[in-house]
Each structure stands twice: as structure tokens, then as C-alpha cells.
Amino acid sequence: MRTLLVLLPLLALATTAYDASPRVIHVTARRFEYDPSEIHVRADEDVVLELESLDRVHGFSIPALHLRSDVEPGKTTRVALPKATPGTYVFGCDVFCGSHHEEMAGELVVE
């Protein structure tokens, strides 16, 4: 029993250290879409988006969260999502990329 009491706090520390690393979600951009176009996260989790363009320079913007980044081909752009209240937030390309540019959008769903 004494061994168990000593190990329990150590297990709690190990779990905390494991949970401390952010969840990474890979998002690709290409004319005229993001994949995935719908991203689900929990309100309490740390999330990093890894953004990659498959064809040209795109933008990635979530105006409601004041988040914006360029996404360049051949590079991975890492963006930490700010904590947000539950809801649905629209993201989109803010670098003109052609005739269907305005359709290049998606949703971040915070649960």
C-alpha cells in the first residue's frame, strides 16, 4: 500500500507532462480549398496548426480570433491557436489566389 501511495503522485506528474504538449493539426492549402475544411478542438486544449501550401502563397486568417499567417509552398508554418470560447469561427484565405478565392474557407469549431 505504501508503494502505491508513493507512485500515485509520480503517475500524476507523468500524465501532466504528457498532456502539456499541444495537439498538432496538419492543414493543407491549395487553390481553392483547405484540407480539412472543418477543424474541431476543445476549448481547454492547446492546439498548434501546421499549415502547408501545395501550390502557391495563400493566407490563413481567423478574424474573430485575430489570427493571421502567410502559408508558403515548401514551408510548414506553425500557428498556435488562441484559447477561444465555444463556438464556430470562420477561417479563410486572405491572399488573392484566383477566380474562386472567396470560396477558400473553412470552420474552426470550438467545443
N, C-alpha and C positions, 0 to 999 in steps of 0.2 A: 504494500500500500504506500509506503514512504517513497519508493522509487517512482510510482505513478504520480505522486504529488510534485516531485521534482521535475518530471518530464512534461507535465501539462503546461507550465509556463514556457518551456522551451519550444513546445509544439505551437503555442500561440505566437511566439516570436517568428518562427519559421513561416507560418501562414501569413503573418503581416508582411514579412519581407517579400514573399511571393506575390501577394496581392498589390504590392507597391508599384510594380511595373505597369505602364499603361497598356491598354488594349490597342493593337495596331490594326488599322483597316486600310487595305490597299484599294485605291480608286484610280481607274484609268480614264483618261480624257482623249477623245478623238472626235473629229467632225461628225456629227453634231450631237454627241451624247457622252454621258458619264456612265461608267460601269463599276459598281452598282449605281443605279439612279435613286435608290432609296436606302438610306442608312439608318439603322436602329441602334440606339445607345441608351443606357440607363443614366438617369440624372446624376447619380452619385459616382459614376466611374470616370477614370482618367482615360482619355482616348487621343491617339495620335493618328492622323490621316497621312498615309503615304501616297502622294499624288504623282502620277506619271502620265505624260502625253505620248501618244503613239504616232502623232503625225506633225504637229506644229505647235507654236506657242498658244496656250489657252490661259484663261484666268479661272480662278476658283474663288467665289465670293459668297458669303452668307451675311448679307447686310444687317439683318436683325441682331447678329452676334458680333458685328464689327470685325469680321474676319475676312481677309483677302490675301491672295497669293498668286504669283505667276506660276504656270506649270509649263516647263520647257521640255522638249523632246530630248531623250538621252540622259535626263537627270531625274532623280527622285527628290521631291520636295516634301519635307515633313512639317506638318502643321498640327499643333496641339489644339484640340477643341476646348473652348472655354466651357466651364460648367454653365448649364442652362436649366431653366425651369422646364418642366414637362410641356411638350407642345410640338408642333410641326414647323420647321424652319426651311424656307426655300433656299437652295443654292443654285448658282448658275455661272456660266462663263461671262466674264466682263471684258474680254478681249475679242473684238470682232473677228470671226473666223469663217464667214461666208454667208450664203443666202439663207441658211436655216439656223443662224446663230441664236436667234431669240428662243429657239426650241431646246437649246442645250441647257437643261435644268434638271434638278432633282429635289429630293426632300430629305432632310435630316429629322428623324422622329426621335424625340427625347421622351423616354417613358419613366 
